[in-house]
Amino acid sequence: MAGEAVAVKFMKPKFRPQAIDIQAAAFWGVAAATTAIWIVQPFGWLKKTFFEKPEPEGK
């Protein structure tokens, strides 16, 4: 982590990452994840995998 801070210090101020750049990257990441979930719509798999209890094998 310290090495990264040193690398940023030596960059020209014009090229340093700004807070708005990080905010924009986070926004686009959320938008991409939301779009992927909307396209795939894995809700049946999620329900079956995490919320339904499996039947006992002895019956």
Predicted model as a PDB file, atoms N, CA, C, CB and O in Angstrom, pLDDT in the B-factor column:
MODEL        1                                                                  
ATOM      1  N   MET A   1       0.824  -1.184   0.000  1.00 56.00           N  
ATOM      2  CA  MET A   1       0.000   0.000   0.000  1.00 56.00           C  
ATOM      3  C   MET A   1       0.869   1.248   0.000  1.00 56.00           C  
ATOM      4  CB  MET A   1      -0.938  -0.002   1.199  1.00 56.00           C  
ATOM      5  O   MET A   1       0.534   2.233  -0.657  1.00 56.00           O  
ATOM      6  N   ALA A   2       1.974   1.220   0.723  1.00 60.00           N  
ATOM      7  CA  ALA A   2       2.837   2.390   0.786  1.00 60.00           C  
ATOM      8  C   ALA A   2       3.481   2.659  -0.565  1.00 60.00           C  
ATOM      9  CB  ALA A   2       3.911   2.206   1.855  1.00 60.00           C  
ATOM     10  O   ALA A   2       3.670   3.815  -0.945  1.00 60.00           O  
ATOM     11  N   GLY A   3       3.822   1.590  -1.298  1.00 63.00           N  
ATOM     12  CA  GLY A   3       4.415   1.756  -2.619  1.00 63.00           C  
ATOM     13  C   GLY A   3       3.475   2.453  -3.582  1.00 63.00           C  
ATOM     14  O   GLY A   3       3.904   3.247  -4.419  1.00 63.00           O  
ATOM     15  N   GLU A   4       2.197   2.154  -3.460  1.00 66.00           N  
ATOM     16  CA  GLU A   4       1.211   2.799  -4.325  1.00 66.00           C  
ATOM     17  C   GLU A   4       1.116   4.287  -4.021  1.00 66.00           C  
ATOM     18  CB  GLU A   4      -0.162   2.137  -4.161  1.00 66.00           C  
ATOM     19  O   GLU A   4       0.983   5.100  -4.935  1.00 66.00           O  
ATOM     20  N   ALA A   5       1.184   4.648  -2.747  1.00 67.00           N  
ATOM     21  CA  ALA A   5       1.107   6.059  -2.375  1.00 67.00           C  
ATOM     22  C   ALA A   5       2.309   6.816  -2.916  1.00 67.00           C  
ATOM     23  CB  ALA A   5       1.024   6.216  -0.849  1.00 67.00           C  
ATOM     24  O   ALA A   5       2.175   7.959  -3.354  1.00 67.00           O  
ATOM     25  N   VAL A   6       3.476   6.196  -2.890  1.00 74.00           N  
ATOM     26  CA  VAL A   6       4.668   6.844  -3.428  1.00 74.00           C  
ATOM     27  C   VAL A   6       4.533   7.022  -4.932  1.00 74.00           C  
ATOM     28  CB  VAL A   6       5.930   6.028  -3.094  1.00 74.00           C  
ATOM     29  O   VAL A   6       4.916   8.061  -5.470  1.00 74.00           O  
ATOM     30  N   ALA A   7       3.991   6.016  -5.616  1.00 69.00           N  
ATOM     31  CA  ALA A   7       3.823   6.111  -7.067  1.00 69.00           C  
ATOM     32  C   ALA A   7       2.880   7.246  -7.428  1.00 69.00           C  
ATOM     33  CB  ALA A   7       3.299   4.790  -7.638  1.00 69.00           C  
ATOM     34  O   ALA A   7       3.091   7.922  -8.434  1.00 69.00           O  
ATOM     35  N   VAL A   8       1.856   7.466  -6.638  1.00 68.00           N  
ATOM     36  CA  VAL A   8       0.903   8.538  -6.917  1.00 68.00           C  
ATOM     37  C   VAL A   8       1.556   9.901  -6.692  1.00 68.00           C  
ATOM     38  CB  VAL A   8      -0.354   8.393  -6.032  1.00 68.00           C  
ATOM     39  O   VAL A   8       1.250  10.855  -7.407  1.00 68.00           O  
ATOM     40  N   LYS A   9       2.444  10.003  -5.718  1.00 75.00           N  
ATOM     41  CA  LYS A   9       3.115  11.278  -5.447  1.00 75.00           C  
ATOM     42  C   LYS A   9       3.956  11.737  -6.633  1.00 75.00           C  
ATOM     43  CB  LYS A   9       3.994  11.158  -4.207  1.00 75.00           C  
ATOM     44  O   LYS A   9       4.043  12.935  -6.905  1.00 75.00           O  
ATOM     45  N   PHE A  10       4.571  10.799  -7.333  1.00 79.00           N  
ATOM     46  CA  PHE A  10       5.444  11.155  -8.433  1.00 79.00           C  
ATOM     47  C   PHE A  10       4.697  11.393  -9.741  1.00 79.00           C  
ATOM     48  CB  PHE A  10       6.464  10.084  -8.626  1.00 79.00           C  
ATOM     49  O   PHE A  10       5.297  11.831 -10.723  1.00 79.00           O  
ATOM     50  N   MET A  11       3.416  11.115  -9.767  1.00 76.00           N  
ATOM     51  CA  MET A  11       2.625  11.384 -10.967  1.00 76.00           C  
ATOM     52  C   MET A  11       2.333  12.875 -11.064  1.00 76.00           C  
ATOM     53  CB  MET A  11       1.307  10.570 -10.955  1.00 76.00           C  
ATOM     54  O   MET A  11       2.237  13.572 -10.054  1.00 76.00           O  
ATOM     55  N   LYS A  12       2.195  13.340 -12.275  1.00 83.00           N  
ATOM     56  CA  LYS A  12       1.817  14.734 -12.463  1.00 83.00           C  
ATOM     57  C   LYS A  12       0.404  14.915 -11.916  1.00 83.00           C  
ATOM     58  CB  LYS A  12       1.902  15.152 -13.974  1.00 83.00           C  
ATOM     59  O   LYS A  12      -0.420  14.010 -12.048  1.00 83.00           O  
ATOM     60  N   PRO A  13       0.105  16.054 -11.310  1.00 79.00           N  
ATOM     61  CA  PRO A  13      -1.234  16.271 -10.746  1.00 79.00           C  
ATOM     62  C   PRO A  13      -2.354  16.069 -11.762  1.00 79.00           C  
ATOM     63  CB  PRO A  13      -1.326  17.665 -10.176  1.00 79.00           C  
ATOM     64  O   PRO A  13      -3.464  15.678 -11.403  1.00 79.00           O  
ATOM     65  N   LYS A  14      -2.063  16.331 -13.005  1.00 80.00           N  
ATOM     66  CA  LYS A  14      -3.070  16.175 -14.061  1.00 80.00           C  
ATOM     67  C   LYS A  14      -3.491  14.710 -14.213  1.00 80.00           C  
ATOM     68  CB  LYS A  14      -2.526  16.709 -15.400  1.00 80.00           C  
ATOM     69  O   LYS A  14      -4.635  14.425 -14.566  1.00 80.00           O  
ATOM     70  N   PHE A  15      -2.565  13.784 -13.947  1.00 81.00           N  
ATOM     71  CA  PHE A  15      -2.829  12.367 -14.170  1.00 81.00           C  
ATOM     72  C   PHE A  15      -3.172  11.591 -12.903  1.00 81.00           C  
ATOM     73  CB  PHE A  15      -1.647  11.742 -14.817  1.00 81.00           C  
ATOM     74  O   PHE A  15      -3.449  10.393 -12.975  1.00 81.00           O  
ATOM     75  N   ARG A  16      -3.160  12.246 -11.754  1.00 82.00           N  
ATOM     76  CA  ARG A  16      -3.501  11.558 -10.503  1.00 82.00           C  
ATOM     77  C   ARG A  16      -4.991  11.245 -10.477  1.00 82.00           C  
ATOM     78  CB  ARG A  16      -3.108  12.416  -9.273  1.00 82.00           C  
ATOM     79  O   ARG A  16      -5.804  12.037 -10.954  1.00 82.00           O  
ATOM     80  N   PRO A  17      -5.354  10.075  -9.911  1.00 83.00           N  
ATOM     81  CA  PRO A  17      -6.789   9.763  -9.813  1.00 83.00           C  
ATOM     82  C   PRO A  17      -7.471  10.705  -8.824  1.00 83.00           C  
ATOM     83  CB  PRO A  17      -7.002   8.288  -9.382  1.00 83.00           C  
ATOM     84  O   PRO A  17      -6.997  10.904  -7.706  1.00 83.00           O  
ATOM     85  N   GLN A  18      -8.565  11.264  -9.247  1.00 89.00           N  
ATOM     86  CA  GLN A  18      -9.324  12.180  -8.411  1.00 89.00           C  
ATOM     87  C   GLN A  18     -10.507  11.429  -7.795  1.00 89.00           C  
ATOM     88  CB  GLN A  18      -9.810  13.411  -9.233  1.00 89.00           C  
ATOM     89  O   GLN A  18     -10.852  10.331  -8.231  1.00 89.00           O  
ATOM     90  N   ALA A  19     -11.116  12.029  -6.787  1.00 90.00           N  
ATOM     91  CA  ALA A  19     -12.252  11.395  -6.104  1.00 90.00           C  
ATOM     92  C   ALA A  19     -13.395  11.139  -7.073  1.00 90.00           C  
ATOM     93  CB  ALA A  19     -12.741  12.270  -4.940  1.00 90.00           C  
ATOM     94  O   ALA A  19     -14.069  10.114  -6.973  1.00 90.00           O  
ATOM     95  N   ILE A  20     -13.621  12.043  -8.000  1.00 93.00           N  
ATOM     96  CA  ILE A  20     -14.716  11.865  -8.959  1.00 93.00           C  
ATOM     97  C   ILE A  20     -14.445  10.673  -9.876  1.00 93.00           C  
ATOM     98  CB  ILE A  20     -14.913  13.144  -9.796  1.00 93.00           C  
ATOM     99  O   ILE A  20     -15.384  10.007 -10.312  1.00 93.00           O  
ATOM    100  N   ASP A  21     -13.162  10.396 -10.175  1.00 92.00           N  
ATOM    101  CA  ASP A  21     -12.813   9.238 -10.995  1.00 92.00           C  
ATOM    102  C   ASP A  21     -13.169   7.938 -10.278  1.00 92.00           C  
ATOM    103  CB  ASP A  21     -11.317   9.260 -11.344  1.00 92.00           C  
ATOM    104  O   ASP A  21     -13.707   7.009 -10.882  1.00 92.00           O  
ATOM    105  N   ILE A  22     -12.864   7.887  -8.994  1.00 93.00           N  
ATOM    106  CA  ILE A  22     -13.170   6.697  -8.198  1.00 93.00           C  
ATOM    107  C   ILE A  22     -14.684   6.534  -8.065  1.00 93.00           C  
ATOM    108  CB  ILE A  22     -12.509   6.788  -6.799  1.00 93.00           C  
ATOM    109  O   ILE A  22     -15.203   5.421  -8.144  1.00 93.00           O  
ATOM    110  N   GLN A  23     -15.382   7.643  -7.864  1.00 96.00           N  
ATOM    111  CA  GLN A  23     -16.842   7.605  -7.764  1.00 96.00           C  
ATOM    112  C   GLN A  23     -17.455   7.123  -9.079  1.00 96.00           C  
ATOM    113  CB  GLN A  23     -17.398   8.998  -7.392  1.00 96.00           C  
ATOM    114  O   GLN A  23     -18.384   6.315  -9.064  1.00 96.00           O  
ATOM    115  N   ALA A  24     -16.958   7.596 -10.192  1.00 96.00           N  
ATOM    116  CA  ALA A  24     -17.476   7.182 -11.490  1.00 96.00           C  
ATOM    117  C   ALA A  24     -17.214   5.697 -11.738  1.00 96.00           C  
ATOM    118  CB  ALA A  24     -16.848   8.022 -12.605  1.00 96.00           C  
ATOM    119  O   ALA A  24     -18.080   4.995 -12.259  1.00 96.00           O  
ATOM    120  N   ALA A  25     -16.026   5.214 -11.368  1.00 96.00           N  
ATOM    121  CA  ALA A  25     -15.708   3.796 -11.534  1.00 96.00           C  
ATOM    122  C   ALA A  25     -16.639   2.928 -10.689  1.00 96.00           C  
ATOM    123  CB  ALA A  25     -14.241   3.527 -11.155  1.00 96.00           C  
ATOM    124  O   ALA A  25     -17.102   1.883 -11.148  1.00 96.00           O  
ATOM    125  N   ALA A  26     -16.912   3.354  -9.463  1.00 97.00           N  
ATOM    126  CA  ALA A  26     -17.835   2.607  -8.600  1.00 97.00           C  
ATOM    127  C   ALA A  26     -19.242   2.603  -9.192  1.00 97.00           C  
ATOM    128  CB  ALA A  26     -17.857   3.211  -7.178  1.00 97.00           C  
ATOM    129  O   ALA A  26     -19.922   1.578  -9.166  1.00 97.00           O  
ATOM    130  N   PHE A  27     -19.678   3.735  -9.722  1.00 98.00           N  
ATOM    131  CA  PHE A  27     -21.004   3.818 -10.336  1.00 98.00           C  
ATOM    132  C   PHE A  27     -21.114   2.864 -11.518  1.00 98.00           C  
ATOM    133  CB  PHE A  27     -21.300   5.255 -10.788  1.00 98.00           C  
ATOM    134  O   PHE A  27     -22.098   2.134 -11.636  1.00 98.00           O  
ATOM    135  N   TRP A  28     -20.110   2.863 -12.396  1.00 98.00           N  
ATOM    136  CA  TRP A  28     -20.160   1.994 -13.568  1.00 98.00           C  
ATOM    137  C   TRP A  28     -20.074   0.527 -13.171  1.00 98.00           C  
ATOM    138  CB  TRP A  28     -19.031   2.339 -14.536  1.00 98.00           C  
ATOM    139  O   TRP A  28     -20.651  -0.325 -13.847  1.00 98.00           O  
ATOM    140  N   GLY A  29     -19.370   0.215 -12.092  1.00 98.00           N  
ATOM    141  CA  GLY A  29     -19.333  -1.163 -11.604  1.00 98.00           C  
ATOM    142  C   GLY A  29     -20.692  -1.635 -11.123  1.00 98.00           C  
ATOM    143  O   GLY A  29     -21.112  -2.756 -11.412  1.00 98.00           O  
ATOM    144  N   VAL A  30     -21.378  -0.769 -10.384  1.00 98.00           N  
ATOM    145  CA  VAL A  30     -22.730  -1.102  -9.915  1.00 98.00           C  
ATOM    146  C   VAL A  30     -23.679  -1.229 -11.097  1.00 98.00           C  
ATOM    147  CB  VAL A  30     -23.248  -0.031  -8.926  1.00 98.00           C  
ATOM    148  O   VAL A  30     -24.507  -2.140 -11.135  1.00 98.00           O  
ATOM    149  N   ALA A  31     -23.564  -0.325 -12.060  1.00 98.00           N  
ATOM    150  CA  ALA A  31     -24.423  -0.382 -13.242  1.00 98.00           C  
ATOM    151  C   ALA A  31     -24.184  -1.667 -14.034  1.00 98.00           C  
ATOM    152  CB  ALA A  31     -24.180   0.842 -14.137  1.00 98.00           C  
ATOM    153  O   ALA A  31     -25.136  -2.289 -14.503  1.00 98.00           O  
ATOM    154  N   ALA A  32     -22.928  -2.067 -14.184  1.00 98.00           N  
ATOM    155  CA  ALA A  32     -22.612  -3.295 -14.917  1.00 98.00           C  
ATOM    156  C   ALA A  32     -23.141  -4.533 -14.190  1.00 98.00           C  
ATOM    157  CB  ALA A  32     -21.097  -3.415 -15.120  1.00 98.00           C  
ATOM    158  O   ALA A  32     -23.696  -5.433 -14.821  1.00 98.00           O  
ATOM    159  N   ALA A  33     -22.973  -4.580 -12.875  1.00 97.00           N  
ATOM    160  CA  ALA A  33     -23.465  -5.723 -12.098  1.00 97.00           C  
ATOM    161  C   ALA A  33     -24.988  -5.804 -12.152  1.00 97.00           C  
ATOM    162  CB  ALA A  33     -22.994  -5.623 -10.636  1.00 97.00           C  
ATOM    163  O   ALA A  33     -25.550  -6.890 -12.292  1.00 97.00           O  
ATOM    164  N   THR A  34     -25.653  -4.659 -12.041  1.00 96.00           N  
ATOM    165  CA  THR A  34     -27.117  -4.632 -12.107  1.00 96.00           C  
ATOM    166  C   THR A  34     -27.604  -5.104 -13.470  1.00 96.00           C  
ATOM    167  CB  THR A  34     -27.647  -3.217 -11.817  1.00 96.00           C  
ATOM    168  O   THR A  34     -28.565  -5.867 -13.564  1.00 96.00           O  
ATOM    169  N   THR A  35     -26.941  -4.650 -14.517  1.00 96.00           N  
ATOM    170  CA  THR A  35     -27.322  -5.067 -15.867  1.00 96.00           C  
ATOM    171  C   THR A  35     -27.119  -6.557 -16.063  1.00 96.00           C  
ATOM    172  CB  THR A  35     -26.523  -4.295 -16.908  1.00 96.00           C  
ATOM    173  O   THR A  35     -27.965  -7.223 -16.660  1.00 96.00           O  
ATOM    174  N   ALA A  36     -26.007  -7.089 -15.569  1.00 95.00           N  
ATOM    175  CA  ALA A  36     -25.743  -8.521 -15.697  1.00 95.00           C  
ATOM    176  C   ALA A  36     -26.804  -9.341 -14.974  1.00 95.00           C  
ATOM    177  CB  ALA A  36     -24.356  -8.859 -15.149  1.00 95.00           C  
ATOM    178  O   ALA A  36     -27.274 -10.348 -15.502  1.00 95.00           O  
ATOM    179  N   ILE A  37     -27.183  -8.922 -13.778  1.00 93.00           N  
ATOM    180  CA  ILE A  37     -28.224  -9.641 -13.034  1.00 93.00           C  
ATOM    181  C   ILE A  37     -29.559  -9.529 -13.755  1.00 93.00           C  
ATOM    182  CB  ILE A  37     -28.348  -9.093 -11.594  1.00 93.00           C  
ATOM    183  O   ILE A  37     -30.321 -10.495 -13.791  1.00 93.00           O  
ATOM    184  N   TRP A  38     -29.855  -8.368 -14.329  1.00 92.00           N  
ATOM    185  CA  TRP A  38     -31.114  -8.175 -15.042  1.00 92.00           C  
ATOM    186  C   TRP A  38     -31.182  -9.058 -16.285  1.00 92.00           C  
ATOM    187  CB  TRP A  38     -31.287  -6.705 -15.429  1.00 92.00           C  
ATOM    188  O   TRP A  38     -32.238  -9.603 -16.607  1.00 92.00           O  
ATOM    189  N   ILE A  39     -30.053  -9.198 -16.984  1.00 95.00           N  
ATOM    190  CA  ILE A  39     -30.032 -10.019 -18.198  1.00 95.00           C  
ATOM    191  C   ILE A  39     -30.149 -11.498 -17.850  1.00 95.00           C  
ATOM    192  CB  ILE A  39     -28.743  -9.764 -19.002  1.00 95.00           C  
ATOM    193  O   ILE A  39     -30.908 -12.225 -18.493  1.00 95.00           O  
ATOM    194  N   VAL A  40     -29.412 -11.951 -16.847  1.00 92.00           N  
ATOM    195  CA  VAL A  40     -29.383 -13.371 -16.506  1.00 92.00           C  
ATOM    196  C   VAL A  40     -30.614 -13.787 -15.700  1.00 92.00           C  
ATOM    197  CB  VAL A  40     -28.117 -13.696 -15.722  1.00 92.00           C  
ATOM    198  O   VAL A  40     -31.150 -14.874 -15.913  1.00 92.00           O  
ATOM    199  N   GLN A  41     -31.054 -12.958 -14.803  1.00 92.00           N  
ATOM    200  CA  GLN A  41     -32.188 -13.211 -13.911  1.00 92.00           C  
ATOM    201  C   GLN A  41     -32.111 -14.592 -13.248  1.00 92.00           C  
ATOM    202  CB  GLN A  41     -33.493 -13.086 -14.686  1.00 92.00           C  
ATOM    203  O   GLN A  41     -32.916 -15.473 -13.551  1.00 92.00           O  
ATOM    204  N   PRO A  42     -31.142 -14.778 -12.341  1.00 89.00           N  
ATOM    205  CA  PRO A  42     -30.922 -16.084 -11.723  1.00 89.00           C  
ATOM    206  C   PRO A  42     -31.782 -16.331 -10.486  1.00 89.00           C  
ATOM    207  CB  PRO A  42     -29.480 -16.224 -11.354  1.00 89.00           C  
ATOM    208  O   PRO A  42     -31.352 -17.038  -9.575  1.00 89.00           O  
ATOM    209  N   PHE A  43     -32.981 -15.766 -10.435  1.00 89.00           N  
ATOM    210  CA  PHE A  43     -33.753 -15.809  -9.202  1.00 89.00           C  
ATOM    211  C   PHE A  43     -34.240 -17.212  -8.850  1.00 89.00           C  
ATOM    212  CB  PHE A  43     -34.928 -14.883  -9.313  1.00 89.00           C  
ATOM    213  O   PHE A  43     -34.293 -17.562  -7.670  1.00 89.00           O  
ATOM    214  N   GLY A  44     -34.594 -18.017  -9.840  1.00 91.00           N  
ATOM    215  CA  GLY A  44     -34.996 -19.396  -9.567  1.00 91.00           C  
ATOM    216  C   GLY A  44     -33.849 -20.203  -8.991  1.00 91.00           C  
ATOM    217  O   GLY A  44     -34.043 -20.968  -8.047  1.00 91.00           O  
ATOM    218  N   TRP A  45     -32.645 -20.042  -9.553  1.00 88.00           N  
ATOM    219  CA  TRP A  45     -31.474 -20.754  -9.058  1.00 88.00           C  
ATOM    220  C   TRP A  45     -31.126 -20.308  -7.644  1.00 88.00           C  
ATOM    221  CB  TRP A  45     -30.283 -20.536  -9.989  1.00 88.00           C  
ATOM    222  O   TRP A  45     -30.780 -21.132  -6.797  1.00 88.00           O  
ATOM    223  N   LEU A  46     -31.218 -18.994  -7.386  1.00 87.00           N  
ATOM    224  CA  LEU A  46     -30.923 -18.489  -6.043  1.00 87.00           C  
ATOM    225  C   LEU A  46     -31.900 -19.063  -5.021  1.00 87.00           C  
ATOM    226  CB  LEU A  46     -30.977 -16.950  -6.022  1.00 87.00           C  
ATOM    227  O   LEU A  46     -31.501 -19.471  -3.930  1.00 87.00           O  
ATOM    228  N   LYS A  47     -33.172 -19.091  -5.380  1.00 89.00           N  
ATOM    229  CA  LYS A  47     -34.189 -19.628  -4.462  1.00 89.00           C  
ATOM    230  C   LYS A  47     -33.922 -21.099  -4.186  1.00 89.00           C  
ATOM    231  CB  LYS A  47     -35.613 -19.444  -5.045  1.00 89.00           C  
ATOM    232  O   LYS A  47     -33.947 -21.533  -3.035  1.00 89.00           O  
ATOM    233  N   LYS A  48     -33.665 -21.871  -5.248  1.00 89.00           N  
ATOM    234  CA  LYS A  48     -33.440 -23.300  -5.089  1.00 89.00           C  
ATOM    235  C   LYS A  48     -32.156 -23.572  -4.307  1.00 89.00           C  
ATOM    236  CB  LYS A  48     -33.381 -23.980  -6.454  1.00 89.00           C  
ATOM    237  O   LYS A  48     -32.115 -24.498  -3.496  1.00 89.00           O  
ATOM    238  N   THR A  49     -31.131 -22.796  -4.534  1.00 89.00           N  
ATOM    239  CA  THR A  49     -29.833 -23.044  -3.917  1.00 89.00           C  
ATOM    240  C   THR A  49     -29.775 -22.616  -2.457  1.00 89.00           C  
ATOM    241  CB  THR A  49     -28.761 -22.333  -4.689  1.00 89.00           C  
ATOM    242  O   THR A  49     -29.218 -23.334  -1.627  1.00 89.00           O  
ATOM    243  N   PHE A  50     -30.337 -21.463  -2.133  1.00 89.00           N  
ATOM    244  CA  PHE A  50     -30.127 -20.898  -0.802  1.00 89.00           C  
ATOM    245  C   PHE A  50     -31.339 -20.949   0.121  1.00 89.00           C  
ATOM    246  CB  PHE A  50     -29.695 -19.495  -0.937  1.00 89.00           C  
ATOM    247  O   PHE A  50     -31.169 -20.907   1.339  1.00 89.00           O  
ATOM    248  N   PHE A  51     -32.546 -21.037  -0.410  1.00 89.00           N  
ATOM    249  CA  PHE A  51     -33.716 -20.895   0.450  1.00 89.00           C  
ATOM    250  C   PHE A  51     -34.545 -22.162   0.611  1.00 89.00           C  
ATOM    251  CB  PHE A  51     -34.581 -19.822  -0.081  1.00 89.00           C  
ATOM    252  O   PHE A  51     -35.255 -22.296   1.607  1.00 89.00           O  
ATOM    253  N   GLU A  52     -34.482 -23.091  -0.329  1.00 87.00           N  
ATOM    254  CA  GLU A  52     -35.252 -24.324  -0.189  1.00 87.00           C  
ATOM    255  C   GLU A  52     -34.406 -25.375   0.518  1.00 87.00           C  
ATOM    256  CB  GLU A  52     -35.725 -24.844  -1.573  1.00 87.00           C  
ATOM    257  O   GLU A  52     -33.211 -25.516   0.260  1.00 87.00           O  
ATOM    258  N   LYS A  53     -35.053 -26.100   1.410  1.00 84.00           N  
ATOM    259  CA  LYS A  53     -34.342 -27.156   2.129  1.00 84.00           C  
ATOM    260  C   LYS A  53     -34.400 -28.435   1.282  1.00 84.00           C  
ATOM    261  CB  LYS A  53     -34.963 -27.390   3.561  1.00 84.00           C  
ATOM    262  O   LYS A  53     -35.451 -28.776   0.739  1.00 84.00           O  
ATOM    263  N   PRO A  54     -33.265 -29.138   1.172  1.00 81.00           N  
ATOM    264  CA  PRO A  54     -33.274 -30.390   0.368  1.00 81.00           C  
ATOM    265  C   PRO A  54     -34.080 -31.472   1.092  1.00 81.00           C  
ATOM    266  CB  PRO A  54     -31.809 -30.898   0.104  1.00 81.00           C  
ATOM    267  O   PRO A  54     -34.155 -31.503   2.320  1.00 81.00           O  
ATOM    268  N   GLU A  55     -34.671 -32.344   0.301  1.00 82.00           N  
ATOM    269  CA  GLU A  55     -35.448 -33.460   0.855  1.00 82.00           C  
ATOM    270  C   GLU A  55     -34.481 -34.486   1.452  1.00 82.00           C  
ATOM    271  CB  GLU A  55     -36.354 -34.121  -0.246  1.00 82.00           C  
ATOM    272  O   GLU A  55     -33.399 -34.701   0.907  1.00 82.00           O  
ATOM    273  N   PRO A  56     -34.856 -35.114   2.553  1.00 82.00           N  
ATOM    274  CA  PRO A  56     -33.987 -36.164   3.105  1.00 82.00           C  
ATOM    275  C   PRO A  56     -33.845 -37.319   2.115  1.00 82.00           C  
ATOM    276  CB  PRO A  56     -34.548 -36.683   4.450  1.00 82.00           C  
ATOM    277  O   PRO A  56     -34.812 -37.681   1.445  1.00 82.00           O  
ATOM    278  N   GLU A  57     -32.651 -37.897   2.020  1.00 80.00           N  
ATOM    279  CA  GLU A  57     -32.389 -38.940   1.038  1.00 80.00           C  
ATOM    280  C   GLU A  57     -32.973 -40.288   1.443  1.00 80.00           C  
ATOM    281  CB  GLU A  57     -30.909 -39.075   0.822  1.00 80.00           C  
ATOM    282  O   GLU A  57     -33.109 -41.166   0.591  1.00 80.00           O  
ATOM    283  N   GLY A  58     -33.316 -40.479   2.688  1.00 70.00           N  
ATOM    284  CA  GLY A  58     -33.830 -41.751   3.159  1.00 70.00           C  
ATOM    285  C   GLY A  58     -35.275 -42.008   2.778  1.00 70.00           C  
ATOM    286  O   GLY A  58     -35.739 -43.141   2.909  1.00 70.00           O  
ATOM    287  N   LYS A  59     -35.994 -41.022   2.320  1.00 58.00           N  
ATOM    288  CA  LYS A  59     -37.419 -41.202   2.024  1.00 58.00           C  
ATOM    289  C   LYS A  59     -37.649 -41.557   0.599  1.00 58.00           C  
ATOM    290  CB  LYS A  59     -38.192 -39.969   2.357  1.00 58.00           C  
ATOM    291  O   LYS A  59     -38.793 -41.743   0.186  1.00 58.00           O  
TER     292      LYS A  59                                                      
ENDMDL                                                                          
END                                                                             
